[in-house]
Amino acid sequence: MIIINETFRLLGADYLLFHDDTFTVEILSDSISFLPKEYALLQFLYRNQNQSFSREQLLDHVWPRETPIDRTVDDHIYRLRKKLGKYVHLYEIETIRGRGYRFFVKEKRMRVTSFAENPMLQQKTRELLHTYHFLGLGEQLVATITQQQKWGLLVDEDYEYLSYFAKIDVQRLLEGSEQSFQQRAYFLLLLYISLTKDTMKALGFCEQALRSGYLPPFRQTELPINLLSFYIKTNQIEKASQNLKNCWKVAREEGNEWLYFILVMEEVNIYTDQSEWVRAEKTLNELADLLPYFPGLRERGLWQIQKGLLTSISGNEREGTLSWTKGVEDLQRSQFLPALLIALQFTRYMGTKQASLKTVSKLAEQWWSQLQNKLGWEQYLDQVEAQLAQHYS
């Protein structure tokens, strides 16, 4: 057991921990509640600290597609200052005459301790995060990264971006510097292709990224696998099949069990799309034998969704809908939301081809709309496209 004393916990005093689900912010050992727009304004200013913003800029970022007045910003700044009042020695939202406002940290404490910089601790933490990712335990992965940030521990950049990706926090993925684009690119590509209506344009970005060789090596391996379902969706079956063969070659060379699971699932998708029901059912049943090796909700959810589709197609719509719904719920609980989006997209696509999938296709539309309203990704798609076009056009 690792025991961290209170002195160590206070060393991250310049760090604010935001909780999007409750609109609360942790400062030291305190938790402060905000109204939604207060929370959004503070989060934006904090993420862009030391930068000044005019009232018009703040209105555009925090109140997009709304028509508040300039006074709205002033009122919210006043409320933020009041709620942060006991920490005025640490933080300030400064009024810059003629320009607007900026947030800055007055007294930065030591960011990490020698304990936090301990190589063994960093190695063990990374191994733990890798295990959570491998097993599809998204909730545990996000919680561990959150605790690292809270305690002032160094967070591996790739896993930090992975946590944003898992939650579909598009804004955080967009905010990185040009120097960090290589680490962010993979996640931006997958989010864009999962969310945009122009799948062909998104595939073009992805293929250009692969040709450039700019992605980290392990992302260069994973991206083609993630594109398989989108080749199916755009009726590029030959390309999907060839890509699948290439991915199998890489998976066997690396001896990667997780890639094996995902590739077999993609085989089921291809068989399902091509109406090869017997092969799809047989392959899915074989895949069930691997589920005990992947106890996380992600793989189980993907399997249940595919089982639901095939069961509905075979004529048992009630049982198929129950299985499909259970799979969707598992994926949502896994906190690997991109996997859920891709599964919803495939369900909607198959619903256009199979009348027997009318019920689950309608449910997929409802789930998609709920997630879209909750996460608000549409407002960021143009920015994602612009960043990708800058590098991959």
Residue pairs with C-beta under 8 A, 6 or more apart in sequence:
2 121
4 151
6 29
8 113
8 115
8 151
8 152
9 28
9 29
9 150
9 151
9 152
10 28
10 109
11 109
11 110
11 111
11 112
11 113
11 152
12 109
12 111
12 149
12 150
12 151
12 152
13 27
13 28
13 90
13 107
13 109
14 90
14 105
14 107
14 108
14 109
14 111
15 149
15 150
15 152
16 25
16 26
16 27
16 42
16 46
17 25
17 26
17 27
17 146
17 149
17 150
18 25
18 39
18 43
18 46
19 25
19 26
20 167
20 169
22 33
23 33
23 34
23 35
23 36
23 38
23 39
24 31
24 32
24 33
24 34
24 39
25 31
25 32
25 34
25 39
25 42
26 32
26 150
27 84
27 87
27 90
30 86
32 83
32 84
34 42
34 80
34 83
35 79
37 62
37 63
37 76
38 76
38 79
38 80
38 83
40 62
41 58
41 62
41 73
41 76
41 77
41 80
42 80
42 103
44 58
44 61
44 62
45 53
45 93
45 101
45 102
45 103
46 103
47 172
47 175
48 103
48 175
49 102
49 103
49 104
49 105
50 102
50 103
50 104
51 102
52 96
52 99
52 100
52 101
52 102
53 61
53 100
53 101
53 102
54 99
54 100
55 70
55 73
55 74
55 100
56 70
57 100
58 73
58 100
58 101
59 68
59 70
59 72
59 73
62 76
63 72
64 379
65 379
73 101
77 93
77 95
77 101
80 93
81 93
84 91
84 93
89 106
89 107
90 105
90 106
90 107
91 103
91 104
91 105
91 106
92 103
92 104
92 106
93 101
93 102
93 103
94 101
94 102
94 103
94 104
95 101
96 102
111 152
112 152
112 153
112 154
113 152
115 121
116 151
116 152
116 153
116 154
117 154
121 153
122 154
122 156
125 144
125 148
125 153
125 156
126 156
126 159
128 144
129 141
129 144
129 145
129 156
129 159
131 137
132 138
132 140
132 141
132 144
133 141
133 159
133 162
134 258
135 294
135 295
135 296
136 294
136 296
136 297
136 298
136 299
136 300
136 334
136 336
137 296
137 297
137 298
137 334
138 166
138 296
138 297
138 298
138 334
138 335
138 336
139 333
139 334
139 335
141 159
141 162
141 163
141 166
141 335
142 163
142 166
142 167
142 335
145 155
145 159
145 160
145 163
146 163
147 153
148 154
148 155
149 155
157 180
157 183
158 183
158 216
161 173
161 176
161 183
161 184
161 187
162 187
164 172
164 173
164 187
165 173
165 187
165 190
165 191
165 338
166 335
166 336
166 337
166 338
167 335
167 337
168 191
168 337
168 338
168 341
168 371
168 375
168 377
170 191
170 375
170 377
170 380
170 384
171 380
173 184
173 187
173 188
173 191
174 188
174 380
174 383
174 384
174 387
176 183
176 184
181 387
181 391
182 214
182 215
182 216
183 216
185 209
185 214
185 215
185 219
185 388
185 391
186 215
186 216
186 219
186 222
186 223
188 384
188 387
188 388
189 202
189 205
189 206
189 209
189 223
189 388
190 223
190 226
190 338
191 338
191 377
191 384
192 202
192 205
192 381
192 384
192 385
192 388
193 199
193 202
193 203
193 205
193 206
193 226
193 227
193 230
194 338
194 341
194 342
194 345
195 341
195 377
195 378
195 381
196 202
196 381
196 385
199 230
199 233
199 234
200 234
201 385
202 230
203 227
203 230
203 231
203 234
204 392
205 388
205 389
205 392
205 393
206 223
206 227
208 392
208 393
209 215
209 223
209 391
209 392
210 220
210 223
210 224
212 391
212 392
213 220
214 391
215 223
221 250
221 254
221 259
224 243
224 246
224 247
225 247
225 259
225 262
225 263
225 266
226 342
227 243
228 240
228 243
228 244
228 247
228 266
228 269
228 270
229 266
229 269
229 342
229 345
229 346
231 237
231 239
231 240
231 243
232 240
232 269
232 270
232 273
232 346
232 349
233 345
233 346
233 349
237 270
237 273
237 274
240 266
240 270
241 270
244 263
244 266
244 267
244 270
247 259
247 263
247 266
248 263
250 259
251 259
251 260
251 263
257 293
258 294
260 290
261 287
261 290
261 293
261 294
261 299
264 283
264 286
264 287
264 290
265 287
265 302
265 303
265 306
267 283
268 280
268 283
268 284
268 287
268 306
269 306
269 346
271 277
271 279
271 280
271 283
272 280
272 306
272 309
272 310
272 313
272 350
273 350
273 353
277 310
277 313
277 314
280 310
281 310
281 314
284 303
284 306
284 307
284 310
287 303
288 303
291 299
291 300
291 303
294 300
296 334
297 330
297 331
297 333
297 334
298 330
298 331
298 334
298 336
298 339
300 327
300 330
301 326
301 327
301 328
301 329
301 330
301 331
301 334
301 339
301 340
301 343
302 327
302 331
302 339
302 343
303 327
304 323
304 324
304 326
304 327
304 330
305 323
305 324
305 327
305 328
305 331
305 343
305 347
306 327
307 320
307 323
307 324
307 327
308 320
308 321
308 322
308 323
308 324
308 325
308 326
308 327
308 360
309 320
309 324
309 347
309 350
309 357
309 360
310 320
311 319
311 320
311 323
312 320
312 321
312 324
312 354
312 356
312 357
312 359
312 360
313 320
313 354
313 356
313 357
314 320
315 356
317 356
317 359
320 360
321 359
321 360
321 363
324 347
324 360
324 363
325 360
325 363
327 343
328 340
328 343
328 344
328 363
328 364
328 367
331 337
331 339
331 340
331 343
332 340
334 340
337 371
337 375
340 367
340 371
341 368
341 371
344 364
344 367
344 368
347 357
347 360
347 361
347 364
348 361
348 364
348 365
348 368
350 357
350 361
351 357
351 358
351 360
351 361
351 362
351 364
352 361
372 378
